[in-house]
């Protein structure tokens, strides 16, 4: 089976387009890490939610004994 020159040209063009789409200036952070400005209200709400969940969990653990 012979490959037509037009398909080789198309493959070379597609390769060039895909290669040019790569950006070396991308910064990759660890998953789940927020890199924005600190939000004191959000952190207070998250602390309150964690506190409530931990209190409920401790209460159920002590109720079993």
PyMOL commands that set and color helices and strands:
alter all, ss='L'
color gray80, all
select helices_A, chain A and resi 5-20+40-63
alter helices_A, ss='H'
color red, helices_A
deselect
rebuild
show_as cartoon
